[in-house]
Amino acid sequence: MMPSGEVIRIVGLLERQGLSVWLDGGWGVDALAGRQTRPHDDLDVAILLSEAEAVISALAGAGYRVFGDEMPTRVDLRDEHDHRVDLHPITLDASGNGLQQLQDGGFGTYTAEGLSGTGVIDGRRLRCLSRALQLAFHQGYELDDGDRHDIRVLENLARGRSGRSPDRP
């Protein structure tokens, strides 16, 4: 599992080194909600492709090793506690949109507006994907329970609710 303290440690480490990082996936949703709404297996982050080597090096210094390398699409890193960080490298275009090269040769787009999100984890403000981009990224594949939960949280945020799931206090 990936605890919130480890998320803060990883993001802080990268930011202190001047590296760009945006929370994506479940932790990105929870940052938008301002609190952890479910357990997380990993930390998904968007990074700049031009900074990928520096990010991997910084994480190696924090005890993480490359577990799966599918560059330039993604890199999976893990530490001895099985904390997992999934890097999603993007290249910014002239308009500030992030382009992620996919395994099929196509590109995924992180809109400039989508990269402007901010959220909070354990009282710390962090950059994350916007609610709209998170919702867009939850389309086009078979959803699991975590994905369905994240969509409910994002929909509740749009209605001004706390992001609490009906089955969680």
C-alpha positions as CSV (number, residue, x, y, z in Angstrom):
1,M,0.0,0.0,0.0
2,M,1.1,3.6,-0.6
3,P,0.5,5.7,2.6
4,S,-0.1,9.4,2.5
5,G,3.1,10.1,4.3
6,E,5.1,8.4,1.6
7,V,3.2,10.5,-1.1
8,I,4.2,13.7,0.7
9,R,7.8,12.4,1.1
10,I,8.1,11.6,-2.6
11,V,6.5,14.8,-3.9
12,G,8.6,16.9,-1.5
13,L,11.8,15.2,-2.6
14,L,11.1,15.8,-6.2
15,E,10.0,19.4,-5.7
16,R,13.1,20.2,-3.6
17,Q,15.2,19.2,-6.5
18,G,13.2,21.5,-8.8
19,L,11.5,18.7,-10.7
20,S,7.9,18.9,-12.0
21,V,5.3,16.5,-10.6
22,W,1.6,16.3,-10.8
23,L,-0.5,13.7,-8.8
24,D,-2.5,11.5,-11.1
25,G,-4.8,8.5,-10.5
26,G,-6.2,7.7,-7.1
27,W,-4.0,10.0,-5.1
28,G,-4.7,12.8,-7.5
29,V,-8.4,12.3,-6.9
30,D,-7.9,12.2,-3.2
31,A,-5.9,15.4,-3.4
32,L,-8.8,17.1,-5.1
33,A,-11.1,15.8,-2.3
34,G,-8.7,17.1,0.3
35,R,-8.4,13.8,2.1
36,Q,-7.8,10.1,1.6
37,T,-11.0,8.4,0.5
38,R,-9.6,4.8,-0.1
39,P,-6.5,2.7,0.2
40,H,-4.0,3.1,-2.7
41,D,-1.7,0.4,-4.2
42,D,0.6,3.0,-5.8
43,L,1.3,6.7,-6.5
44,D,0.7,7.7,-10.1
45,V,2.5,10.9,-11.1
46,A,2.9,12.8,-14.3
47,I,6.4,14.1,-14.8
48,L,8.3,15.8,-17.6
49,L,10.0,13.4,-20.0
50,S,13.0,15.7,-20.1
51,E,13.3,15.2,-16.3
52,A,12.7,11.4,-16.2
53,E,16.3,10.5,-15.6
54,A,16.6,13.0,-12.7
55,V,13.3,11.8,-11.2
56,I,14.4,8.1,-11.4
57,S,17.8,9.1,-9.9
58,A,16.1,11.0,-7.0
59,L,13.8,8.1,-6.3
60,A,16.7,5.7,-6.4
61,G,18.3,7.8,-3.7
62,A,15.1,7.3,-1.7
63,G,15.3,3.6,-2.0
64,Y,13.3,3.0,-5.1
65,R,14.3,0.7,-8.0
66,V,13.0,0.4,-11.5
67,F,10.6,-2.6,-11.6
68,G,9.1,-2.1,-15.0
69,D,10.5,0.2,-17.8
70,E,8.1,0.9,-20.6
71,M,9.7,4.2,-21.6
72,P,8.7,6.6,-22.9
73,T,5.2,5.7,-21.8
74,R,5.7,4.8,-18.1
75,V,8.1,3.5,-15.5
76,D,7.2,1.5,-12.4
77,L,9.4,1.9,-9.4
78,R,9.2,0.1,-6.1
79,D,11.0,0.1,-2.7
80,E,11.8,-2.6,-0.2
81,H,8.4,-2.0,1.5
82,D,6.6,-2.5,-1.8
83,H,5.7,1.2,-2.1
84,R,5.1,1.8,-5.8
85,V,5.5,4.9,-7.9
86,D,4.2,4.9,-11.5
87,L,5.8,7.6,-13.6
88,H,3.9,9.0,-16.6
89,P,6.3,11.1,-18.6
90,I,4.9,14.0,-20.7
91,T,6.3,16.6,-23.0
92,L,4.8,20.0,-22.9
93,D,3.9,21.6,-26.2
94,A,3.9,25.4,-27.0
95,S,0.3,25.7,-25.5
96,G,1.3,24.0,-22.2
97,N,-0.5,20.7,-23.0
98,G,1.3,17.5,-21.9
99,L,1.7,14.8,-24.5
100,Q,2.4,11.2,-23.3
101,Q,3.7,8.8,-26.0
102,L,1.7,5.6,-25.8
103,Q,2.8,2.0,-26.5
104,D,0.9,2.0,-29.7
105,G,2.7,5.0,-31.0
106,G,-0.2,7.4,-30.4
107,F,-0.3,10.1,-27.8
108,G,-2.3,10.8,-24.7
109,T,-3.0,14.4,-24.0
110,Y,-2.8,16.1,-20.6
111,T,-4.5,19.5,-21.4
112,A,-2.9,22.6,-20.0
113,E,-6.0,23.3,-18.0
114,G,-5.9,19.7,-16.7
115,L,-2.4,20.2,-15.5
116,S,-3.5,23.3,-13.5
117,G,-5.2,21.4,-10.7
118,T,-4.2,21.6,-7.0
119,G,-5.3,19.6,-4.1
120,V,-4.4,18.8,-0.5
121,I,-3.0,15.7,1.2
122,D,-2.3,15.7,4.9
123,G,-2.6,19.5,4.9
124,R,0.0,20.0,2.2
125,R,-1.0,21.7,-1.1
126,L,0.1,19.7,-4.1
127,R,-0.2,20.0,-7.9
128,C,-2.5,17.4,-9.4
129,L,-4.6,16.7,-12.5
130,S,-7.9,18.7,-12.6
131,R,-11.2,17.0,-11.9
132,A,-12.2,17.2,-15.6
133,L,-9.0,15.5,-16.7
134,Q,-9.2,12.8,-14.1
135,L,-12.8,12.1,-15.3
136,A,-11.5,12.0,-18.9
137,F,-8.8,9.5,-18.0
138,H,-11.4,7.2,-16.4
139,Q,-12.8,6.4,-19.8
140,G,-12.1,3.9,-22.5
141,Y,-11.1,0.9,-20.4
142,E,-12.7,-1.6,-18.1
143,L,-13.2,0.1,-14.7
144,D,-12.3,-1.7,-11.4
145,D,-13.7,-1.0,-8.0
146,G,-11.1,1.7,-7.3
147,D,-11.9,3.5,-10.6
148,R,-15.6,3.4,-9.9
149,H,-15.0,4.8,-6.4
150,D,-12.8,7.6,-7.8
151,I,-15.5,8.6,-10.3
152,R,-18.0,8.8,-7.5
153,V,-15.6,11.1,-5.6
154,L,-15.1,13.3,-8.6
155,E,-18.8,13.5,-9.3
156,N,-19.5,14.4,-5.6
157,L,-16.9,17.2,-5.9
158,A,-18.7,18.6,-8.9
159,R,-21.9,18.7,-6.7
160,G,-20.0,20.4,-3.9
161,R,-19.9,17.3,-1.6
162,S,-16.9,16.1,0.4
163,G,-16.0,13.2,-1.8
164,R,-17.0,10.7,0.9
165,S,-18.2,7.4,-0.4
166,P,-21.6,6.3,0.9
167,D,-19.9,3.2,2.4
168,R,-17.2,5.1,4.2
169,P,-17.5,7.5,7.1
